[in-house]
Amino acid sequence: MDNQLIIEILLFIRNFINTVFPIFTWGLIIYILSSWLPALRESAFGRILGKIYEPILEPVRNLIPPLGGMLDLSPIILLIGLKLFQSGLNSIFQAIITALV
């Protein structure tokens, strides 16, 4: 395979990841804010968001239980983890692309 083709594929994957992660992050923020509006959380839209984000939040909640039984920090930890993961992937892709050039 030609190095230029590999670089283009890697750039496409990196751009895809950099497009999907913000969409996923904003969806998580909307899901978090919907907890303040019970009607939104119980709507069809809220149930769809729950099916997407609850399976991801549950392991984080098992690691860090809510403080005082009420303050759930798992979404914040997940947001930080997602940002760090995205930054790490970007660094890995950049290192591979730089090595191929």
C-alpha positions in Angstrom: 0.0 0.0 0.0 1.1 3.5 -0.8 2.0 5.7 2.2 -0.1 8.5 0.8 -3.2 6.3 0.8 -2.5 5.1 4.4 -2.1 8.8 5.5 -5.4 9.7 3.8 -7.2 6.8 5.5 -5.7 7.7 8.9 -6.7 11.4 8.4 -10.3 10.3 7.5 -10.5 8.1 10.6 -9.1 11.0 12.8 -11.6 13.5 11.3 -14.4 11.0 11.8 -13.5 10.6 15.5 -13.1 14.3 15.9 -16.6 14.7 14.5 -18.3 11.9 16.4 -16.8 12.7 19.9 -18.3 16.3 20.1 -21.7 15.0 19.0 -21.6 12.2 21.6 -20.4 14.7 24.2 -23.2 17.2 23.5 -25.7 14.3 23.7 -24.4 13.4 27.1 -24.7 17.0 28.3 -28.3 17.1 27.0 -29.0 13.8 28.8 -27.4 15.2 32.1 -29.5 18.4 31.8 -32.7 16.4 31.1 -32.5 15.1 34.7 -33.7 18.6 35.8 -36.7 18.2 33.5 -38.6 15.0 34.3 -41.0 15.4 31.4 -38.0 15.5 28.9 -36.4 12.4 30.6 -39.6 10.5 30.3 -40.3 11.5 26.6 -39.3 9.3 23.7 -36.2 11.4 23.1 -35.2 11.1 26.8 -35.7 7.3 26.7 -33.5 7.1 23.5 -30.8 9.1 25.2 -31.1 6.9 28.3 -30.6 3.7 26.2 -27.4 5.3 24.7 -25.8 6.8 27.8 -27.0 4.7 30.8 -25.0 1.6 29.8 -21.9 3.8 29.6 -22.5 5.7 32.8 -23.3 2.6 34.9 -19.7 1.3 35.2 -18.5 4.8 36.1 -21.2 5.0 38.8 -20.0 1.6 40.1 -16.5 3.1 40.5 -17.6 6.4 41.9 -20.9 6.2 43.8 -23.0 9.4 44.2 -21.6 11.7 46.9 -24.1 12.0 49.8 -26.5 9.8 47.8 -27.4 12.7 45.6 -24.5 14.3 43.8 -23.6 12.1 40.8 -20.2 12.9 39.5 -20.1 10.0 36.9 -21.1 12.2 33.9 -18.3 14.7 34.7 -15.8 11.8 35.0 -17.1 10.3 31.8 -16.7 13.7 30.0 -13.1 14.1 31.2 -12.3 10.5 30.2 -13.8 11.0 26.8 -11.8 14.2 26.2 -8.6 12.5 27.4 -9.3 9.5 25.1 -9.9 11.7 22.1 -6.7 13.6 22.8 -4.8 10.4 23.1 -6.2 9.0 19.8 -5.3 12.3 18.1 -1.7 12.1 19.4 -1.4 8.5 18.2 -2.8 9.3 14.8 -0.5 12.3 14.5 2.6 10.2 15.5 1.8 7.5 12.9 1.1 10.1 10.2 4.4 11.9 11.0 6.3 8.6 10.9 4.8 7.9 7.4 5.7 11.2 5.9 
